[in-house]
């Protein structure tokens, strides 16, 4: 069965972005690039929320232009557009179906709003975070309130030269 991976770059106070979606505080490095490239080798499917998709479109090539990746954007409000797989159904049901199909891992790109129902449905298998040494105070949260706790097991922890810390956890399914 395929793994579902959630994560990204976040501030120490667990925010993915400023309230306006800004990520000007991110400290990119060769170490982060190496971890990212290594993790993408196991992925062939990407799930995005509408807000993340809209930010990504402003920053560069869209998900459909990433070679070798099947991409799905979850939105109730985006109009259909050529080359974009917009999904309007329940994200947990959709990911459960994908998880049962053959293929590589599935990466969840988006804030905690998209990930929350997947955590609640016990569909996320791994969490990877590149924690940046900044406190934003307010913005887009990594995690939203859930009805249950999720137990994790540390798989990897690396300190980068720029002060960031990469952590990777395996979700302990109950």
Secondary structure by P-SEA (a helix, b strand, c coil): cbbbbbbccccccccccccccccccccccaaaaaaaaaaaccccbbbbcaaaaaaaaaaccccccccccbbbbbccccccccccccccccaaaaaaaaaaccccbbbbccccccaaaaaaaccccbbbbbcccccccccccccccccbbbbbbbcccccccccbbbbbbbbbcc
